Amino acid sequence: MDFCPTRIRALILAAALVVAGSEAPAFARDHDDALRAVKAGEIRPLADILNAVKEKLPGDVVGVKLEREAGVWMYEFRVIDDKGRLFDIHVDARSGEVERSREK
């Protein structure tokens, strides 16, 4: 999997769609919300998480969002494998552990 700077910047911008919130998933309103969570130590930067999990992802990352589920920050990656199948991969934004994945 190739992580060129342009792709990482695009993913960071996409991840900036999350905001801390209620028990239901909450999505960032802007980049500042995600940056505050990184600075507060609540989450690891997207580039760090991508480097930690790239070997566990079944293909190319085509989308990402950051959300808070039941009080836990999660990165959700949309991944397309070499057969064209789409997967949602949920990764703990603090630990980098893959929590669950499913084919769409």
N, C-alpha and C positions, 0 to 999 in steps of 0.2 A: 504494500500500500504506500502511495506516495503522498507525503505531507509537505507540499510546496508552501512558501510563505503566503501566497495569495489565497490558497485554500484554507490555511489556518486563520488568516484574517477574516475570511468569509464565515468560517465556523464560529469564530469569536463573536462576530456581530450577530450571528443567528442565536448564539447562546445568551446574548444580552437581552433576551426577551422574557426574563424571569424576575419575579419579585417575591419576597417572603410573604406568606399569607396564612390562610386558614388550613383546615385539614384536607380540603379538596386541593388538587394541584393548582399552584399559583405560578403565573408566568411573569417574568421580568418586563417592566414597562420600557426600560432603557438600559443602556450600557452601564450607567452609573450604579444601578441596583446590583448588577452582577459584580462590578468592581468593588463595591462596599462589602459584599459577601466574601470576596477573595481577601480583601484587606483585614476583615474581621476574623479570618481563619476558618470561616464556616465552610468554604469550598476551596478546592485546588484550582488553579488556572486551567482552562480548557486544554492548552498545549501540553501541560503536564499529564493530564488525564489521557489524552490521545496517545502520548508516548507510552504510558503505562499499559494501555489496553489494546494497542494496535495489533498485537499478535493474536488476540482473542476475538477480533472482529472478523466475520466471514467474508469481507469484501471491502468495497469503497464506501466511505462515509459520504452521503449525499445531503444530509440534513442533521441538525442538532438543535435541541432546546434544553434549557435549564429550568427545572421546576421543583417545587417543594411538595413532597408527598408525605402526608402524615408527619410533618415536622422535619423530614429528612430531605436535604437537597439532592436531586438526581439529575444527571445528564442523560438525556434520551437521544441516542444516535439512530438515524435512519441509515441503513446499510444495504447496498445491493451487491449480491454475490455474483460470481462469474457465470451463473446460470440465469441471471436476471431476476432472481427472487428478492423480495424486499423484507427486511428484518427490522424490528424495533429492539434496540439493546439498551437496557437501563443500567446505568453505572452510578454508584454512590459517589457524589461529587467531592466528598471529603477523603474517603479511603481509596477510591479508584477501583473498588471491587465491582465486578459485573454481578448485578443482583438478579437480573432475569433477561431473557430474550425470547422473542417469538417471531414467527414468520407471519407476515401480513397477508 
